[in-house]
């Protein structure tokens, strides 16, 4: 039981770190003064992958605001 709990805590830590990293990258890409956007190296409107036949009960994270994602992580047991 404690091993399963520690694995869940490690996974939650990884998810939190990844979501923080993605959030910071998103802020960099959409920054008005960002040179990558101005130079054309980054395209903001690209097709997004989707799971075909997915029957998950989780909320669609792609449509969430960052504050909603942080609240969801807190409900899952994060700090």
TORKOL-4160 file (C-alpha; in steps of 0.2 Angstrom, whole numbers, padded with zeros to 4 digits, m for minus):
79
<pt num="1" X="0000" Y="0000" Z="0000"/>
<pt num="2" X="0014" Y="0012" Z="0004"/>
<pt num="3" X="0023" Y="0008" Z="m0012"/>
<pt num="4" X="0008" Y="0011" Z="m0022"/>
<pt num="5" X="0005" Y="0028" Z="m0013"/>
<pt num="6" X="0023" Y="0033" Z="m0016"/>
<pt num="7" X="0021" Y="0029" Z="m0034"/>
<pt num="8" X="0006" Y="0040" Z="m0035"/>
<pt num="9" X="0015" Y="0054" Z="m0027"/>
<pt num="10" X="0029" Y="0052" Z="m0039"/>
<pt num="11" X="0017" Y="0052" Z="m0054"/>
<pt num="12" X="0008" Y="0068" Z="m0047"/>
<pt num="13" X="0025" Y="0077" Z="m0044"/>
<pt num="14" X="0030" Y="0073" Z="m0062"/>
<pt num="15" X="0013" Y="0079" Z="m0069"/>
<pt num="16" X="0014" Y="0095" Z="m0059"/>
<pt num="17" X="0032" Y="0098" Z="m0066"/>
<pt num="18" X="0027" Y="0094" Z="m0083"/>
<pt num="19" X="0011" Y="0106" Z="m0082"/>
<pt num="20" X="0022" Y="0120" Z="m0075"/>
<pt num="21" X="0035" Y="0117" Z="m0089"/>
<pt num="22" X="0021" Y="0118" Z="m0103"/>
<pt num="23" X="0013" Y="0133" Z="m0095"/>
<pt num="24" X="0030" Y="0142" Z="m0095"/>
<pt num="25" X="0033" Y="0137" Z="m0113"/>
<pt num="26" X="0015" Y="0143" Z="m0118"/>
<pt num="27" X="0018" Y="0160" Z="m0110"/>
<pt num="28" X="0035" Y="0161" Z="m0120"/>
<pt num="29" X="0026" Y="0156" Z="m0137"/>
<pt num="30" X="0012" Y="0168" Z="m0135"/>
<pt num="31" X="0022" Y="0183" Z="m0128"/>
<pt num="32" X="0020" Y="0198" Z="m0139"/>
<pt num="33" X="0038" Y="0202" Z="m0139"/>
<pt num="34" X="0044" Y="0184" Z="m0142"/>
<pt num="35" X="0056" Y="0184" Z="m0157"/>
<pt num="36" X="0052" Y="0166" Z="m0161"/>
<pt num="37" X="0034" Y="0171" Z="m0166"/>
<pt num="38" X="0040" Y="0187" Z="m0175"/>
<pt num="39" X="0053" Y="0177" Z="m0185"/>
<pt num="40" X="0040" Y="0164" Z="m0190"/>
<pt num="41" X="0049" Y="0149" Z="m0182"/>
<pt num="42" X="0034" Y="0145" Z="m0171"/>
<pt num="43" X="0016" Y="0143" Z="m0178"/>
<pt num="44" X="0003" Y="0145" Z="m0164"/>
<pt num="45" X="m0012" Y="0137" Z="m0174"/>
<pt num="46" X="m0006" Y="0119" Z="m0178"/>
<pt num="47" X="m0017" Y="0104" Z="m0178"/>
<pt num="48" X="m0019" Y="0095" Z="m0161"/>
<pt num="49" X="m0019" Y="0076" Z="m0159"/>
<pt num="50" X="m0034" Y="0068" Z="m0152"/>
<pt num="51" X="m0037" Y="0051" Z="m0146"/>
<pt num="52" X="m0050" Y="0041" Z="m0157"/>
<pt num="53" X="m0062" Y="0031" Z="m0147"/>
<pt num="54" X="m0056" Y="0037" Z="m0130"/>
<pt num="55" X="m0069" Y="0034" Z="m0116"/>
<pt num="56" X="m0060" Y="0043" Z="m0102"/>
<pt num="57" X="m0071" Y="0052" Z="m0088"/>
<pt num="58" X="m0058" Y="0066" Z="m0085"/>
<pt num="59" X="m0061" Y="0083" Z="m0091"/>
<pt num="60" X="m0054" Y="0089" Z="m0107"/>
<pt num="61" X="m0038" Y="0098" Z="m0102"/>
<pt num="62" X="m0035" Y="0106" Z="m0119"/>
<pt num="63" X="m0050" Y="0117" Z="m0115"/>
<pt num="64" X="m0045" Y="0122" Z="m0097"/>
<pt num="65" X="m0037" Y="0138" Z="m0091"/>
<pt num="66" X="m0021" Y="0135" Z="m0081"/>
<pt num="67" X="m0030" Y="0140" Z="m0065"/>
<pt num="68" X="m0042" Y="0125" Z="m0068"/>
<pt num="69" X="m0028" Y="0113" Z="m0071"/>
<pt num="70" X="m0020" Y="0119" Z="m0054"/>
<pt num="71" X="m0036" Y="0116" Z="m0045"/>
<pt num="72" X="m0038" Y="0099" Z="m0053"/>
<pt num="73" X="m0020" Y="0094" Z="m0047"/>
<pt num="74" X="m0024" Y="0101" Z="m0030"/>
<pt num="75" X="m0040" Y="0090" Z="m0029"/>
<pt num="76" X="m0029" Y="0075" Z="m0035"/>
<pt num="77" X="m0018" Y="0077" Z="m0019"/>
<pt num="78" X="m0005" Y="0090" Z="m0025"/>
<pt num="79" X="0001" Y="0104" Z="m0014"/>
